């Protein structure tokens, strides 16, 4: 194990930081050798097979082309769960875990006196299904729906729901253009979205591995209309949230204040804009002012 760690560092030190290489090393070994991190640490003198060495070299070669390791390995972890990922879906981020955590903490436990009344959540632009699947896993008894414009993304999301043994109602829909939705008005306690929010002008500051490999349809909005998806989803939520329901967004830190003002103008109150662990404006929570 010691030798392979040194080998990986030598191969990648001109491409990545030492911290990134260390993280990649554990991820490679866990995937290729089917060992968890604690086993790797306990067996530092273990020799890996020639076949395993060849697989690691293949991964290194792809990393040198800046392909995200999550796509190379075909999986990632999100909120304690394993998710399949490929180039049809965004790689789930830690900031989105904070969004899920807030929703779970805000959700009251099921009331045994109100049998038949289900907590219903809708995830708009589900991608890999990470938000929807995590909510279904951690909110017992909840009924979770999820939509996306991409059928290929939905295929990945369905696999993730199956892998994590949860039921999620997935359907293909274009939130910007479709006028009819297969859900009744006033149906949801929670509507959540991590929509496209990166403006075209921000491309120059983006990492190569994101820009070259992650799906642009799920990332970018026009410079002249950065709140495109927020406005449409806010209008949709006006119709489809229950009276005491809440709308949750992950937002571009540059436009968090503008998005909060837009929600207030649409009669949402209260509107909270929360910072993520890096102290960037990231999570919006809004309720309709009935």
Secondary structure as GFF3:
##gff-version 3
##sequence-region A 1 290
A	DSSP	alpha_helix	2	12	.	.	.	ID=ss1
A	DSSP	alpha_helix	18	33	.	.	.	ID=ss2
A	DSSP	alpha_helix	37	42	.	.	.	ID=ss3
A	DSSP	alpha_helix	50	64	.	.	.	ID=ss4
A	DSSP	alpha_helix	69	73	.	.	.	ID=ss5
A	DSSP	beta_strand	75	78	.	.	.	ID=ss6
A	DSSP	beta_strand	81	84	.	.	.	ID=ss7
A	DSSP	alpha_helix	94	106	.	.	.	ID=ss8
A	DSSP	beta_strand	120	124	.	.	.	ID=ss9
A	DSSP	alpha_helix	130	138	.	.	.	ID=ss10
A	DSSP	beta_strand	143	148	.	.	.	ID=ss11
A	DSSP	alpha_helix	151	163	.	.	.	ID=ss12
A	DSSP	beta_strand	168	172	.	.	.	ID=ss13
A	DSSP	beta_strand	188	193	.	.	.	ID=ss14
A	DSSP	beta_strand	198	199	.	.	.	ID=ss15
A	DSSP	three_ten_helix	200	205	.	.	.	ID=ss16
A	DSSP	alpha_helix	208	213	.	.	.	ID=ss17
A	DSSP	three_ten_helix	216	218	.	.	.	ID=ss18
A	DSSP	beta_strand	220	221	.	.	.	ID=ss19
A	DSSP	three_ten_helix	223	225	.	.	.	ID=ss20
A	DSSP	alpha_helix	228	240	.	.	.	ID=ss21
A	DSSP	beta_strand	241	250	.	.	.	ID=ss22
A	DSSP	alpha_helix	256	265	.	.	.	ID=ss23
A	DSSP	beta_strand	268	275	.	.	.	ID=ss24
A	DSSP	beta_strand	281	288	.	.	.	ID=ss25
###
